[in-house]
Amino acid sequence: MAEYHRRNLITFVHPPHIQSYAAVGGSKEGEGPLGRQFDIISDDSRFGTDSWEKGEIQMQLQTIKLALKKADKCPEDMDLLLSGDLINQCIASAYCARDLGIPFAGMYNACASMAEGMVFSAILTGSGLMNQVVCAASSHFCTAERQYRYPLEYGGQRSPSAQWTATACGALTVGQTGGSVKINRAFFGKVTDFGVSDLTNMGAAMAPAAADTLSRYLKQSDTKVMDYDAIITGDLGEIGSNLFLKLLEKDGISLHNRHGDCGMMLYDESQDAHAGGSGCGCCASVLCSHLLPKLESGEWNNILFLATGALMSPLSVQQGESIPCISHLLHLSAGGE
């Protein structure tokens, strides 16, 4: 069961377990610092299909199947699939669910979709309503560029503040028992708007959401920064991470070198990702390739995982709207069964 404590902070009396996880990426992700930690790296950006959109569907399908295989499960064992992506109407996730045949609930909080899915996975299994849930999120550089910015054929020059949408997917299974990583707490974020309207400066738009979520979580949970081995944001990149730290300092919070950002972990300076990585698959793949293994090995005991998402659409930006953002948080710990 789950215990609601101080508004939207959820503390699990019997914490659900992350039973298995998998990460799949493209060639650029394979060349990055975490490349060897991915389960599969594909040199084909279409993943054996004839379009980038179909390729993202195939990438998500491969990742979920691998996560299920690691848990010694099949699709029929799953009560629900929670997944999201950046393509209109989340078609990568929907078509993937069609092929898997698992009951499906689409998750969309932009780049925070993985955290959103994990929160609901934990609620459903931690409360005993469901036994087994699989959660995933994906993104693809080419599909995102075509939808949100310019077709690649246009050859537009990228701003220094721009981030590179990861061609990557992360998937994990969550259950009431099994697995060596637990989800102890979940915390929903509020939609914030810093007035940023520049599509090429997503880090600055999302940083206030992450700062607000972390600040409120620490107060409501009665915990301190030093209680955690690491505090990992989703994909703020270099610019957003610097702003995130400054906003927290104004609130009297110092992270004492415990902060890491998935968007800065996925690529290195030689890869010309500009301000870092982004996309639903960025934090999902870093979580499933790099963060969870550190907890499973005992290198870390407790971490906070804060995925961040920009909730705009091409239409809203074209109509002059600024970019509202969200950040959801999970407290993950080592020491399962």
C-alpha positions as CSV (number, residue, x, y, z in Angstrom):
1,M,0.0,0.0,0.0
2,A,1.0,3.6,-0.4
3,E,0.8,6.3,2.2
4,Y,0.0,9.8,1.2
5,H,2.0,12.3,3.3
6,R,2.0,16.1,3.0
7,R,0.1,16.7,-0.1
8,N,1.6,15.2,-3.2
9,L,4.5,13.3,-1.6
10,I,3.9,9.5,-1.8
11,T,5.8,7.3,0.6
12,F,5.4,3.6,-0.1
13,V,4.9,1.4,3.0
14,H,6.0,-1.6,0.9
15,P,8.2,-0.1,-1.8
16,P,7.8,-1.6,-5.2
17,H,10.9,-3.1,-6.9
18,I,12.5,-2.5,-10.2
19,Q,12.9,-6.0,-11.4
20,S,14.8,-5.5,-14.7
21,Y,15.8,-2.8,-17.1
22,A,17.3,-2.3,-20.6
23,A,18.6,0.5,-22.7
24,V,19.0,0.7,-26.5
25,G,20.6,3.6,-28.5
26,G,21.7,4.8,-31.8
27,S,25.3,5.2,-33.1
28,K,25.9,8.7,-31.6
29,E,24.8,7.4,-28.2
30,G,27.1,4.4,-28.7
31,E,30.1,6.8,-29.3
32,G,29.4,8.6,-26.0
33,P,30.8,8.0,-22.5
34,L,28.0,5.5,-21.7
35,G,28.0,3.7,-25.0
36,R,29.4,0.4,-23.6
37,Q,26.7,0.4,-20.9
38,F,23.9,0.2,-23.4
39,D,22.4,-3.3,-24.1
40,I,22.1,-2.6,-27.8
41,I,23.6,0.1,-30.1
42,S,22.3,0.3,-33.6
43,D,24.3,1.8,-36.5
44,D,21.1,2.0,-38.5
45,S,19.0,5.0,-37.5
46,R,15.9,3.4,-39.0
47,F,16.4,0.1,-37.0
48,G,15.8,-2.0,-40.0
49,T,12.7,-0.2,-41.2
50,D,12.0,2.3,-44.0
51,S,11.4,5.5,-41.9
52,W,12.7,7.1,-38.8
53,E,9.2,7.0,-37.1
54,K,9.0,3.2,-37.8
55,G,12.5,3.0,-36.5
56,E,11.6,4.5,-33.2
57,I,8.7,2.1,-32.8
58,Q,11.1,-0.8,-33.5
59,M,13.7,0.6,-31.0
60,Q,11.1,0.8,-28.3
61,L,9.9,-2.7,-29.1
62,Q,13.4,-4.1,-28.8
63,T,14.0,-2.4,-25.5
64,I,10.8,-3.5,-23.9
65,K,11.3,-7.1,-25.1
66,L,14.8,-7.1,-23.7
67,A,13.6,-5.8,-20.3
68,L,11.0,-8.5,-20.2
69,K,13.5,-11.2,-21.1
70,K,15.8,-10.1,-18.3
71,A,13.0,-10.4,-15.9
72,D,12.1,-13.9,-17.3
73,K,8.7,-12.5,-18.3
74,C,6.6,-12.4,-21.4
75,P,4.1,-9.8,-22.5
76,E,1.2,-11.9,-21.2
77,D,2.7,-11.6,-17.7
78,M,2.4,-7.8,-17.7
79,D,-0.7,-6.1,-16.3
80,L,0.0,-2.8,-18.0
81,L,2.5,-1.0,-20.3
82,L,3.1,2.7,-19.5
83,S,5.2,4.4,-22.2
84,G,5.7,7.7,-24.0
85,D,7.6,9.4,-26.7
86,L,7.8,12.8,-28.6
87,I,6.0,11.9,-31.8
88,N,2.5,13.4,-32.2
89,Q,-0.1,11.3,-30.3
90,C,2.7,9.1,-28.9
91,I,2.5,6.9,-31.9
92,A,5.8,5.1,-31.2
93,S,4.4,3.9,-27.9
94,A,0.9,3.1,-29.3
95,Y,2.2,1.1,-32.2
96,C,4.7,-0.7,-30.0
97,A,1.8,-1.6,-27.6
98,R,-0.2,-2.9,-30.6
99,D,2.6,-5.3,-31.4
100,L,3.1,-6.4,-27.8
101,G,-0.5,-6.9,-26.9
102,I,-0.1,-5.6,-23.4
103,P,-2.8,-3.3,-21.9
104,F,-1.6,0.2,-22.6
105,A,-1.7,3.6,-21.0
106,G,0.2,6.3,-22.9
107,M,2.4,8.7,-20.9
108,Y,3.2,12.2,-22.1
109,N,5.1,14.7,-20.1
110,A,7.7,15.3,-22.8
111,C,11.2,14.5,-21.6
112,A,9.7,13.8,-18.1
113,S,7.6,10.9,-19.5
114,M,9.8,8.2,-18.1
115,A,9.5,9.6,-14.6
116,E,5.8,10.0,-15.0
117,G,5.5,6.4,-16.1
118,M,7.6,5.2,-13.2
119,V,5.5,7.2,-10.6
120,F,2.3,5.5,-11.8
121,S,4.0,2.1,-12.1
122,A,5.0,2.5,-8.5
123,I,1.6,3.6,-7.4
124,L,-0.1,0.7,-9.1
125,T,2.2,-2.0,-7.9
126,G,3.0,-0.4,-4.5
127,S,-0.7,-0.2,-3.7
128,G,-1.3,-3.8,-4.7
129,L,-3.7,-2.9,-7.5
130,M,-1.3,-4.6,-10.1
131,N,1.4,-7.2,-9.9
132,Q,3.6,-6.5,-12.9
133,V,4.0,-3.3,-14.9
134,V,6.4,-2.4,-17.7
135,C,7.5,1.3,-18.2
136,A,9.3,2.8,-21.1
137,A,10.1,6.0,-22.9
138,S,11.9,6.7,-26.2
139,S,13.0,9.6,-28.5
140,H,14.7,9.8,-31.9
141,F,16.8,12.7,-33.1
142,C,15.4,12.6,-36.7
143,T,11.7,12.3,-35.7
144,A,12.0,15.1,-33.2
145,E,13.8,17.5,-35.5
146,R,11.2,16.9,-38.2
147,Q,8.4,17.6,-35.8
148,Y,9.6,20.4,-33.6
149,R,12.2,22.3,-35.6
150,Y,13.2,21.8,-39.2
151,P,13.5,18.8,-41.5
152,L,17.1,17.6,-41.6
153,E,17.2,18.3,-45.3
154,Y,16.8,22.0,-44.5
155,G,20.3,22.0,-43.1
156,G,19.5,24.7,-40.4
157,Q,22.3,25.7,-38.1
158,R,21.8,24.8,-34.5
159,S,22.1,27.4,-31.7
160,P,24.9,26.9,-29.1
161,S,22.1,26.6,-26.5
162,A,20.4,23.8,-28.4
163,Q,20.4,20.2,-27.1
164,W,20.7,17.0,-29.1
165,T,17.6,14.8,-29.0
166,A,18.8,11.3,-28.0
167,T,18.0,8.4,-30.3
168,A,17.5,6.1,-27.4
169,C,15.0,4.1,-25.3
170,G,14.9,2.9,-21.7
171,A,12.5,0.3,-20.3
172,L,12.1,-1.3,-16.9
173,T,9.7,-3.7,-15.2
174,V,8.2,-2.9,-11.8
175,G,6.6,-5.4,-9.4
176,Q,5.7,-5.9,-5.8
177,T,8.8,-8.1,-5.2
178,G,12.0,-9.1,-6.8
179,G,14.9,-6.9,-8.0
180,S,17.5,-5.1,-6.1
181,V,16.4,-1.5,-6.5
182,K,13.4,-0.1,-4.7
183,I,11.1,2.9,-5.4
184,N,10.7,4.5,-1.9
185,R,9.0,7.7,-2.7
186,A,7.3,9.5,-5.6
187,F,6.7,13.2,-6.0
188,F,4.6,14.9,-8.6
189,G,5.9,18.3,-10.0
190,K,4.0,21.5,-10.7
191,V,3.9,23.1,-14.1
192,T,6.1,26.1,-14.1
193,D,6.7,28.8,-16.7
194,F,9.9,30.9,-16.7
195,G,8.7,32.9,-19.8
196,V,11.2,31.2,-22.1
197,S,9.9,30.9,-25.7
198,D,13.1,29.9,-27.5
199,L,12.9,26.3,-28.7
200,T,16.7,26.1,-28.8
201,N,17.1,26.9,-25.1
202,M,15.1,24.1,-23.5
203,G,17.5,23.8,-20.5
204,A,16.7,27.3,-19.3
205,A,13.0,26.6,-19.7
206,M,13.1,23.4,-17.7
207,A,15.5,24.4,-14.9
208,P,12.9,26.2,-12.7
209,A,10.6,23.2,-12.8
210,A,13.4,20.9,-11.5
211,A,14.4,23.5,-8.8
212,D,10.8,23.9,-7.6
213,T,10.3,20.1,-7.4
214,L,13.5,19.4,-5.5
215,S,13.0,22.3,-3.1
216,R,9.4,21.2,-2.3
217,Y,10.4,17.6,-2.0
218,L,13.2,18.2,0.5
219,K,10.9,20.3,2.7
220,Q,7.9,17.8,2.6
221,S,10.1,14.7,3.1
222,D,12.1,16.2,5.9
223,T,15.3,15.0,4.2
224,K,18.5,16.8,3.3
225,V,20.8,16.8,0.2
226,M,23.4,14.9,2.2
227,D,20.9,12.0,2.6
228,Y,21.4,11.1,-1.0
229,D,24.5,9.9,-2.9
230,A,23.4,11.6,-6.1
231,I,20.6,14.0,-7.3
232,I,20.2,13.4,-11.0
233,T,18.1,15.7,-13.3
234,G,16.7,14.5,-16.6
235,D,18.1,16.6,-19.4
236,L,18.8,20.2,-18.4
237,G,22.1,20.1,-20.3
238,E,24.9,22.6,-19.4
239,I,22.9,25.8,-19.5
240,G,19.9,24.4,-17.6
241,S,22.1,22.7,-15.0
242,N,23.9,25.9,-14.2
243,L,20.6,27.8,-13.8
244,F,19.2,24.9,-11.7
245,L,22.0,25.2,-9.2
246,K,21.7,29.0,-9.1
247,L,18.0,28.8,-8.4
248,L,18.5,26.3,-5.6
249,E,21.2,28.5,-4.1
250,K,18.7,31.4,-3.9
251,D,16.5,29.0,-2.0
252,G,19.3,28.2,0.4
253,I,20.0,24.7,-1.1
254,S,23.5,23.6,-2.1
255,L,23.9,20.2,-3.8
256,H,27.5,19.8,-2.6
257,N,28.8,18.2,-5.9
258,R,26.0,15.6,-5.7
259,H,24.3,16.8,-8.9
260,G,24.5,15.0,-12.2
261,D,22.4,15.6,-15.4
262,C,21.5,12.8,-17.9
263,G,21.8,15.3,-20.7
264,M,25.4,16.0,-19.8
265,M,26.3,12.3,-19.2
266,L,25.1,10.9,-22.5
267,Y,27.6,12.8,-24.8
268,D,31.0,14.3,-24.5
269,E,32.4,17.6,-25.9
270,S,33.8,15.9,-29.0
271,Q,30.4,14.9,-30.2
272,D,29.1,18.4,-31.0
273,A,25.9,18.0,-29.0
274,H,26.2,21.7,-28.0
275,A,24.5,22.1,-24.6
276,G,23.9,18.4,-24.1
277,G,21.3,15.7,-24.7
278,S,17.5,15.8,-24.4
279,G,14.4,13.8,-25.4
280,C,12.3,11.2,-23.6
281,G,14.9,8.6,-24.3
282,C,17.8,10.6,-22.8
283,C,17.0,10.2,-19.1
284,A,15.3,6.9,-19.7
285,S,18.4,5.3,-21.3
286,V,20.8,6.9,-18.9
287,L,18.7,5.6,-16.0
288,C,18.6,2.1,-17.4
289,S,22.3,1.9,-18.6
290,H,24.1,3.9,-15.9
291,L,22.2,4.9,-12.8
292,L,20.3,1.6,-11.9
293,P,23.5,-0.5,-12.3
294,K,25.2,1.8,-9.7
295,L,22.4,1.1,-7.3
296,E,22.3,-2.5,-8.0
297,S,26.0,-2.9,-7.5
298,G,25.9,-1.0,-4.1
299,E,28.1,1.9,-5.4
300,W,25.1,4.1,-4.5
301,N,22.5,3.5,-1.8
302,N,20.1,6.4,-2.3
303,I,19.5,8.7,-5.3
304,L,16.9,11.2,-6.4
305,F,15.9,11.0,-10.1
306,L,14.2,14.1,-11.4
307,A,13.2,14.0,-15.1
308,T,12.3,17.3,-16.7
309,G,9.9,18.0,-19.6
310,A,8.9,21.0,-21.8
311,L,5.2,20.8,-22.4
312,M,5.0,23.0,-25.5
313,S,4.0,22.0,-29.0
314,P,4.9,23.5,-32.4
315,L,1.4,25.0,-32.5
316,S,1.7,26.7,-29.1
317,V,5.1,28.2,-30.0
318,Q,3.9,29.4,-33.3
319,Q,1.1,31.2,-31.5
320,G,3.6,33.1,-29.3
321,E,3.2,31.0,-26.1
322,S,6.1,30.6,-23.7
323,I,7.2,27.1,-22.7
324,P,5.6,25.5,-19.6
325,C,7.6,22.8,-17.9
326,I,7.3,19.9,-15.4
327,S,9.6,17.8,-13.3
328,H,8.6,14.6,-11.4
329,L,10.8,13.0,-8.8
330,L,11.5,9.5,-7.5
331,H,13.6,8.4,-4.6
332,L,15.4,5.1,-5.5
333,S,17.4,3.0,-3.2
334,A,19.5,-0.1,-3.2
335,G,18.7,-3.2,-1.2
336,G,15.9,-5.2,-2.7
337,E,15.3,-8.9,-2.4
